[in-house]
């Protein structure tokens, strides 16, 4: 890694790490705020800030181990990360007492998996229990840097024309053949300032996530309920697949997410979306028996997207996962009622744990004989993208 270190940038890194770990804040939001507050920083400065913070958050336990530091000694962690990246350390106070030769030696050692892959012990135990064959390769893949993937908005054009327009703007992409609307950036860059983005020609959406909306088999003219729409990435994909024909009822408990969805829908030219804030069971009851299709992209542990949200592994707990599994089953039972007879729903998560995925579907089907499993699909992190699970369920 070729980089010239500047003290103000290094201080920004250590202060941001403190906010993430001690303020229990989300890494992406904190980094975004820091970069907005320092508009004079150039592209190289911003890249260093983001890479250093995400790198240290991702490898926190490993770096703390090789540098013999406490988890809150952020200058020592930064120093260990820089040594790992073969960047010479300047004689700054924060790096005093850091034994660089000892760190280099420690970096050559083979540590147990929870240290080597930098995860909590309880998570390693859980992963081995649930995925005894796959766990090691999946958690290793989840430590790789996530690719930036775009989804061409077919309401405004196709993938080929988008790729050409992006190239004209100096944004290089490659086609991902197994995903019909996906383009991956050839190098990481901010695409939100591009003319193509402002014109609504694409959304940033991981390739694995792009499998979910087509899996629902929604056709133009149908009535579709997106029960946990959030900011609407999959909702917008559904609108494009339905060619703006029919109706999508996009629901969420968070009004600010729905406001973001409204804004994105305007930019994308998606006109068949009706936004509805959920304020109790009445909203669900009003929709009973009205939907041809239901997308139930439920809250989950988020283990499948640790590449993008590495801080999540330090915020997660067994108690949270247990609680969210109860919510998943509750949502399955409550929202299944919105389907018409013969209608279909997709239950999906961004988790790789069977207890949040196939086992949840199995429990629901065992208790509700009027539904049957049509198909299920996994997108594994070891295949190169985020981890997702989806099950297509039919109401008889």
C-alpha positions as CSV (number, residue, x, y, z in Angstrom):
1,X,0.0,0.0,0.0
2,X,1.6,3.3,-1.1
3,X,0.4,6.1,1.0
4,X,1.9,9.3,2.5
5,X,0.7,9.6,6.1
6,X,-0.7,12.9,7.3
7,X,-1.3,13.5,11.0
8,X,-4.7,15.1,10.6
9,X,-6.0,12.2,8.5
10,X,-4.6,9.7,11.1
11,X,-6.3,11.6,13.9
12,X,-9.6,11.5,11.9
13,X,-9.2,7.8,11.7
14,X,-8.7,7.2,15.4
15,X,-11.5,9.6,16.4
16,X,-13.9,7.9,14.0
17,X,-13.0,4.5,15.4
18,X,-13.7,5.8,18.9
19,X,-17.1,7.0,17.8
20,X,-17.9,3.7,16.1
21,X,-16.8,1.4,19.0
22,X,-17.6,3.6,22.0
23,X,-20.5,5.5,20.6
24,X,-22.0,2.3,19.2
25,X,-22.5,4.1,15.9
26,X,-22.8,2.5,12.4
27,X,-19.4,2.8,10.6
28,X,-20.9,3.8,7.2
29,X,-22.9,6.7,8.7
30,X,-20.0,8.0,10.8
31,X,-17.5,7.8,7.8
32,X,-20.1,9.6,5.6
33,X,-20.4,12.4,8.2
34,X,-16.7,12.8,8.6
35,X,-16.1,13.0,4.9
36,X,-18.9,15.6,4.5
37,X,-17.4,17.8,7.2
38,X,-14.0,17.9,5.5
39,X,-14.8,18.8,1.9
40,X,-11.2,20.0,1.3
41,X,-9.8,16.5,1.5
42,X,-9.0,15.1,-1.9
43,X,-9.9,11.7,-3.4
44,X,-6.7,10.0,-2.1
45,X,-7.3,11.4,1.4
46,X,-10.9,10.1,1.4
47,X,-9.8,6.7,0.2
48,X,-7.2,6.4,3.0
49,X,-9.8,7.4,5.6
50,X,-12.3,4.9,4.4
51,X,-9.9,2.1,3.8
52,X,-8.2,2.5,7.2
53,X,-11.4,2.7,9.2
54,X,-13.1,-0.2,7.4
55,X,-9.9,-2.2,7.6
56,X,-9.4,-1.7,11.3
57,X,-13.1,-2.3,12.1
58,X,-13.1,-5.5,10.0
59,X,-9.8,-6.8,11.5
60,X,-10.2,-5.4,15.0
61,X,-9.6,-8.6,16.9
62,X,-6.7,-9.7,14.8
63,X,-5.0,-6.4,14.9
64,X,-5.5,-6.1,18.7
65,X,-3.9,-9.6,19.0
66,X,-0.8,-9.0,16.9
67,X,-0.2,-5.6,18.5
68,X,-0.9,-6.8,22.1
69,X,-3.3,-3.8,22.5
70,X,-6.6,-3.3,24.2
71,X,-9.5,-2.9,21.9
72,X,-9.8,0.8,22.6
73,X,-6.2,1.8,21.8
74,X,-7.0,3.2,18.4
75,X,-3.5,4.6,17.6
76,X,-2.0,1.2,18.3
77,X,-4.6,-0.5,16.1
78,X,-3.9,2.0,13.3
79,X,-0.2,1.4,13.7
80,X,-0.7,-2.4,13.5
81,X,-2.8,-2.0,10.4
82,X,-0.2,0.2,8.8
83,X,2.6,-2.3,9.6
84,X,0.4,-5.0,8.0
85,X,0.0,-2.9,4.9
86,X,3.8,-2.3,5.0
87,X,3.5,1.5,5.5
88,X,6.5,3.0,7.5
89,X,5.3,4.5,10.8
90,X,6.3,8.2,11.5
91,X,7.7,9.0,15.0
92,X,4.3,10.3,16.3
93,X,3.3,10.0,20.0
94,X,0.4,7.7,19.2
95,X,2.8,5.0,17.8
96,X,5.3,5.2,20.8
97,X,5.8,1.8,22.4
98,X,4.6,-0.1,19.3
99,X,7.0,-3.0,18.7
100,X,7.1,-3.1,14.9
101,X,9.4,-6.1,14.6
102,X,7.2,-8.1,17.0
103,X,4.1,-7.2,15.0
104,X,5.7,-8.3,11.8
105,X,6.5,-11.6,13.4
106,X,3.0,-12.0,14.9
107,X,1.5,-11.4,11.4
108,X,3.3,-14.6,10.2
109,X,1.6,-16.7,12.9
110,X,-1.4,-19.0,12.3
111,X,-4.0,-18.1,14.9
112,X,-7.3,-19.9,15.7
113,X,-10.1,-19.0,13.3
114,X,-11.9,-16.5,15.6
115,X,-8.7,-14.4,15.8
116,X,-7.6,-15.1,12.2
117,X,-10.9,-14.1,10.7
118,X,-11.5,-11.5,13.5
119,X,-14.9,-12.5,14.9
120,X,-16.3,-13.0,18.5
121,X,-15.9,-16.5,19.9
122,X,-19.7,-16.9,20.3
123,X,-20.2,-16.2,16.6
124,X,-17.7,-18.9,15.6
125,X,-19.4,-21.4,17.9
126,X,-22.8,-20.5,16.3
127,X,-21.5,-20.7,12.8
128,X,-19.9,-24.1,13.3
129,X,-23.1,-25.4,14.8
130,X,-25.3,-24.2,12.0
131,X,-22.9,-24.5,9.0
132,X,-20.4,-27.2,9.9
133,X,-19.2,-27.8,6.4
134,X,-19.5,-24.2,5.0
135,X,-18.6,-22.0,7.9
136,X,-14.9,-21.5,7.4
137,X,-15.0,-20.6,3.8
138,X,-18.1,-18.3,4.2
139,X,-16.6,-16.3,7.1
140,X,-13.4,-16.0,5.2
141,X,-15.3,-14.7,2.1
142,X,-17.1,-12.2,4.3
143,X,-13.8,-10.5,5.2
144,X,-13.1,-9.7,1.6
145,X,-13.8,-6.2,0.3
146,X,-17.3,-5.9,-1.2
147,X,-17.6,-5.1,-4.9
148,X,-19.7,-2.1,-6.0
149,X,-22.5,-3.5,-8.2
150,X,-25.1,-1.4,-10.1
151,X,-28.5,-2.5,-11.3
152,X,-29.6,-1.0,-14.6
153,X,-33.1,0.6,-14.3
154,X,-35.0,-1.0,-17.2
155,X,-37.7,1.6,-16.9
156,X,-35.2,4.0,-18.5
157,X,-32.9,1.8,-20.6
158,X,-30.9,-1.4,-20.7
159,X,-27.6,-2.6,-19.3
160,X,-25.7,-2.1,-22.5
161,X,-26.7,1.5,-23.0
162,X,-26.0,2.2,-19.3
163,X,-22.5,0.7,-19.6
164,X,-21.8,2.9,-22.6
165,X,-23.0,6.1,-20.8
166,X,-21.0,5.2,-17.7
167,X,-17.9,4.7,-19.9
168,X,-18.5,8.1,-21.4
169,X,-18.5,9.5,-17.9
170,X,-15.2,7.7,-17.1
171,X,-16.8,5.0,-15.0
172,X,-15.6,1.5,-16.0
173,X,-17.8,-1.5,-15.5
174,X,-17.9,-5.2,-16.2
175,X,-21.0,-7.3,-17.0
176,X,-22.0,-9.9,-14.5
177,X,-23.5,-12.5,-16.8
178,X,-25.5,-14.5,-14.2
179,X,-27.4,-11.3,-13.2
180,X,-29.3,-9.8,-16.2
181,X,-29.2,-6.1,-15.1
182,X,-26.0,-6.1,-13.1
183,X,-22.7,-4.2,-13.8
184,X,-19.7,-4.2,-11.4
185,X,-17.4,-1.3,-11.1
186,X,-13.9,-2.0,-12.3
187,X,-12.5,0.2,-9.5
188,X,-14.2,1.5,-6.4
189,X,-15.5,5.1,-6.8
190,X,-18.3,7.4,-5.8
191,X,-21.0,7.1,-8.5
192,X,-23.7,9.1,-6.8
193,X,-22.5,12.3,-8.4
194,X,-22.7,11.0,-11.9
195,X,-25.2,12.2,-14.5
196,X,-26.3,8.6,-15.0
197,X,-27.3,8.3,-11.4
198,X,-29.1,11.7,-11.3
199,X,-31.0,10.6,-14.4
200,X,-32.2,7.5,-12.5
201,X,-30.5,5.1,-14.9
202,X,-29.2,2.8,-12.2
203,X,-29.3,1.9,-8.5
204,X,-26.4,0.6,-6.4
205,X,-27.6,-2.9,-5.4
206,X,-25.5,-6.0,-4.7
207,X,-25.8,-8.7,-7.2
208,X,-27.2,-11.3,-4.7
209,X,-29.9,-8.9,-3.8
210,X,-30.8,-8.6,-7.5
211,X,-32.0,-12.2,-7.4
212,X,-34.8,-11.6,-4.9
213,X,-37.3,-9.5,-6.9
214,X,-37.3,-11.8,-10.0
215,X,-37.7,-14.8,-7.7
216,X,-41.1,-13.4,-6.7
217,X,-42.4,-13.9,-10.3
218,X,-44.4,-10.7,-10.2
219,X,-45.9,-9.8,-13.6
220,X,-47.2,-6.5,-15.0
221,X,-50.7,-5.7,-13.7
222,X,-50.4,-7.7,-10.5
223,X,-51.0,-6.3,-7.0
224,X,-47.8,-6.7,-4.9
225,X,-47.2,-6.0,-1.2
226,X,-43.6,-5.3,-0.2
227,X,-44.0,-5.7,3.6
228,X,-40.5,-4.6,4.8
229,X,-39.6,-2.2,2.0
230,X,-37.1,-0.1,3.9
231,X,-35.6,2.5,1.5
232,X,-36.9,0.4,-1.4
233,X,-34.0,-1.2,-3.3
234,X,-36.1,-4.3,-4.1
235,X,-39.3,-2.3,-4.4
236,X,-37.8,-0.3,-7.3
237,X,-36.5,-3.5,-8.9
238,X,-40.1,-4.9,-8.7
239,X,-41.5,-1.8,-10.3
240,X,-39.1,-2.2,-13.2
241,X,-39.9,-5.9,-13.6
242,X,-43.6,-5.0,-13.6
243,X,-43.0,-2.3,-16.2
244,X,-44.9,0.2,-14.0
245,X,-48.1,-1.7,-14.5
246,X,-50.1,-2.9,-11.6
247,X,-49.6,-1.8,-8.0
248,X,-46.9,-2.2,-5.4
249,X,-47.8,-1.4,-1.8
250,X,-44.5,-0.6,-0.1
251,X,-44.7,-0.8,3.7
252,X,-42.3,-0.1,6.6
253,X,-42.4,1.0,10.2
254,X,-39.8,3.7,9.6
255,X,-41.2,6.8,8.0
256,X,-37.7,8.2,7.1
257,X,-37.0,5.1,5.1
258,X,-40.2,5.5,3.2
259,X,-39.4,9.1,2.4
260,X,-36.1,7.9,0.9
261,X,-38.1,5.4,-1.1
262,X,-40.3,8.2,-2.5
263,X,-37.3,10.2,-3.5
264,X,-35.7,7.2,-5.2
265,X,-38.9,6.3,-7.0
266,X,-39.2,9.8,-8.4
267,X,-35.6,9.6,-9.8
268,X,-36.2,6.1,-11.2
269,X,-39.5,7.0,-12.8
270,X,-41.3,4.2,-10.9
271,X,-45.0,5.3,-10.8
272,X,-46.8,2.2,-9.6
273,X,-45.6,2.4,-6.0
274,X,-47.9,3.3,-3.1
275,X,-46.1,4.0,0.2
276,X,-47.7,3.0,3.5
277,X,-46.4,3.4,7.0
278,X,-47.2,0.5,9.3
279,X,-49.0,1.6,12.5
280,X,-50.2,-1.7,14.0
281,X,-52.2,-4.7,12.8
282,X,-54.9,-2.6,11.2
283,X,-52.8,-1.9,8.1
284,X,-52.2,-5.6,7.6
285,X,-55.8,-6.5,8.2
286,X,-57.0,-4.0,5.5
287,X,-54.8,-5.9,3.0
288,X,-56.1,-9.4,3.8
289,X,-56.6,-11.5,0.7
290,X,-55.7,-8.7,-1.7
291,X,-52.2,-9.5,-2.9
292,X,-51.1,-11.6,-5.9
293,X,-47.6,-11.4,-4.6
294,X,-45.9,-10.7,-1.2
295,X,-42.3,-9.8,-0.6
296,X,-41.2,-10.4,3.0
297,X,-37.6,-9.3,3.2
298,X,-37.5,-9.7,7.0
299,X,-35.1,-8.1,9.6
300,X,-32.3,-10.5,10.3
301,X,-28.8,-10.9,11.8
302,X,-27.3,-9.4,8.6
303,X,-24.5,-12.0,8.6
304,X,-24.6,-12.3,4.8
305,X,-23.6,-8.6,4.4
306,X,-20.7,-8.4,6.8
307,X,-18.5,-7.4,3.9
308,X,-20.4,-4.1,3.7
309,X,-21.1,-3.7,7.4
310,X,-18.1,-5.2,9.2
311,X,-19.0,-3.3,12.5
312,X,-22.2,-5.5,12.7
313,X,-20.2,-8.5,14.0
314,X,-19.1,-6.4,17.1
315,X,-22.7,-5.1,17.6
316,X,-24.5,-8.5,17.2
317,X,-25.2,-10.8,20.2
318,X,-26.8,-14.2,20.7
319,X,-29.7,-12.4,22.4
320,X,-30.4,-10.2,19.4
321,X,-30.3,-13.1,17.0
322,X,-32.7,-15.0,19.2
323,X,-35.1,-12.0,19.3
324,X,-35.0,-11.4,15.6
325,X,-35.8,-15.0,14.9
326,X,-39.0,-14.6,16.9
327,X,-39.9,-11.5,14.9
328,X,-39.2,-13.4,11.6
329,X,-41.7,-16.1,12.5
330,X,-44.2,-13.5,13.6
331,X,-44.0,-11.6,10.4
332,X,-44.4,-14.7,8.3
333,X,-47.6,-15.6,10.1
334,X,-49.1,-12.1,10.1
335,X,-48.3,-11.1,6.5
336,X,-49.1,-14.4,4.8
337,X,-52.8,-13.4,5.3
338,X,-52.5,-10.6,2.6
339,X,-52.1,-13.3,-0.2
340,X,-55.0,-14.2,-2.4
341,X,-55.6,-18.0,-2.8
342,X,-53.1,-19.1,-5.4
343,X,-50.9,-16.1,-4.6
344,X,-47.2,-16.4,-3.8
345,X,-44.7,-14.8,-1.4
346,X,-41.0,-14.7,-1.1
347,X,-39.5,-14.9,2.4
348,X,-35.9,-13.6,2.2
349,X,-33.0,-12.6,4.5
350,X,-29.5,-11.4,4.2
351,X,-28.4,-14.1,6.6
352,X,-26.5,-17.3,6.0
353,X,-27.8,-19.1,9.1
354,X,-30.3,-22.0,8.5
355,X,-32.1,-21.0,11.8
356,X,-33.1,-17.7,10.1
357,X,-33.8,-19.3,6.7
358,X,-34.9,-22.8,5.8
359,X,-35.8,-23.7,9.4
360,X,-38.0,-20.6,9.7
361,X,-39.8,-21.6,6.5
362,X,-40.1,-25.2,7.7
363,X,-41.6,-24.1,11.0
364,X,-44.2,-21.9,9.2
365,X,-45.2,-24.6,6.7
366,X,-45.6,-27.2,9.4
367,X,-48.1,-25.0,11.2
368,X,-49.9,-23.7,8.1
369,X,-51.0,-26.5,5.8
370,X,-52.6,-24.1,3.3
371,X,-49.1,-23.0,2.1
372,X,-46.4,-25.0,0.3
373,X,-42.8,-24.4,-0.7
374,X,-42.3,-24.0,-4.4
375,X,-38.5,-23.3,-4.5
376,X,-35.7,-22.0,-2.4
377,X,-32.3,-20.4,-3.3
378,X,-29.1,-19.4,-1.6
379,X,-26.6,-16.8,-2.6
380,X,-23.4,-17.7,-0.7
381,X,-20.7,-15.1,0.1
382,X,-18.1,-17.6,-1.1
383,X,-19.6,-17.3,-4.6
384,X,-18.4,-13.7,-4.7
385,X,-21.4,-11.6,-3.6
386,X,-23.4,-10.8,-0.4
387,X,-25.1,-13.7,1.3
388,X,-28.9,-14.1,0.8
389,X,-31.6,-16.7,1.2
390,X,-35.0,-16.7,-0.5
391,X,-37.9,-19.1,-0.4
392,X,-40.9,-19.0,-2.8
393,X,-44.1,-20.0,-0.9
394,X,-47.5,-20.6,-2.5
395,X,-50.9,-20.2,-0.9
396,X,-53.1,-23.1,-2.1
